[in-house]
Amino acid sequence: GAMRSRAEVDATLQTAKLNPAELLPVAHCLSFAPQAGTGECCLLQLEPGLCAELEEGRSLVIRGEKDEQAVLCSKDKTYDMKIADTSNMLLFIPGCKTPEQLNADQASCNIIHSQIAGFSNNYWELRRCRPKLKKLRKLLMEDPYEGPENQKDKSLTFSKYTTEDLLSLIQASEEEILHQLQVIDACKIEGYWRIVEFDYEMKLLNHVTQLIDSESWSLSKVPLCTCLEELGSLEPKEMIEHILLSYGRKYIDDAGEVYFEMNEDKICRAIAQMLLQNAVKFNLSEFQEVWQQSVPEGMTTRLDQLKGLALVDKSSRPETIFLLKVEDLPESNQERFNSLFSIREKWTEVDITPYIQDLCAEKQTVGALLTKYARSSMQNGVKVYNSRRPIS
C-alpha cells in the first residue's frame, strides 16, 4: 500500500484509544515485501554458549539419517531438536531497530517504513541430550579386525569407516565420537576405524602377559621397546602397541623411555569374558576358581571387576554367573528397562546400577531414573525394583 504519513499514524492511534505520549515518537510502518511468504524461514533458539560459538565462526551440524530424529551438534555436545509452536506470528524485519536503539538515537526521523521479509509460527528448540553412540560400535562390529593373516581375502568386501564417515553417520558431536572410539578401544588401521575381534584381542593380550611373566617385569613398568622387539615377529607392531594402550596407561620415565602401567582390573575382566562366553551359565564358585587360575601371576580377581559385563544369580542353588553386557542392551531409556525386566523381574539397586548408569543425563542420578521407570518394594528387608508396566 501507499506510505503512511504522520497524520495517518496519529489518527490510527486515536482510533485505537492509545495515548501517543506513552509511546516512543517513532512509528514503524510495516508492509510485506513482495517475496515475503516464499522464502522458507526457520528459527533456531540457541543458548548463549552456542550463540557465542557461531559468532566465533565455529559451525553447528545437524546429523541423522532419513529414518532418525535429527540432532544438532556443536564441537562437543549433542542436542535434540523439537519444534515449538508460537501463538503469535513471528515477523522477520531486516534492520529493525529496538526501542533501546531508538532512544539512544534521538535524531532519528519519526516514521520508519520497514518491509517484512518473512514470518514463522514456530521455531526449533534445542535440548541437550546423550549422544547416540550405540550405532558406532554396531557399524564397526560389522567387520571386526581379526589380524593381518585374515585380511587378504576380505580387503575388497568389508565396510570401512573413516572419521569423516562416522561423523556423517553417528548422531553425536566430533569430540563425543572420538572419545567413544577410545572407550571401545577402536584402532585406526590404514586410515579406517576398526574394532579388534575379541579372540584376536585375547591372543595379543596373552602374548603380552606371557612376556611380562617370562621377563618378571613389574605390571606397573612394562617397556614398550622390548615388547615390540620380542613380539614384533609374531604380530604387527602397531597391534602390540594397541593392546598395551587398551590395557594399560602409557607414560615416559626420566630417561625418556616409554613404559606402560597395566590395568589389572581390565585384564581380569577380559579373561572373565573369555571364560563366560563359552557357557550360558556357570556355577559361581567354580567360575571364580577357574578365573583366578587363568589370570596372570600376581593379579587378583574380584567380582566387582565385572560390573556391566556379568551378573550373579543369587537366587539359584548353587549360585550362578552369566554374561550380560551393557553394550548389548538398547540405548533408549524405556527399552533398556523393558529388556532388563525381561531378564530379571526384580533387581536390587546394586545389581541394576551398572546397567543403567550410562543412561543418566548430566546431573541425573540412578535413583531418579529408577523412580521414573521402576517401582520399588521390600523383599526380605532389601529394597528391590520391578517394572512399572506389565512385561509382555
Summary of the structure (lengths in Angstrom):
residues: 392
radius of gyration: 31.0
end to end distance: 65.2
largest distance: 99.9
contacts: 999
relative contact order: 0.07
helix: 40%
strand: 23%
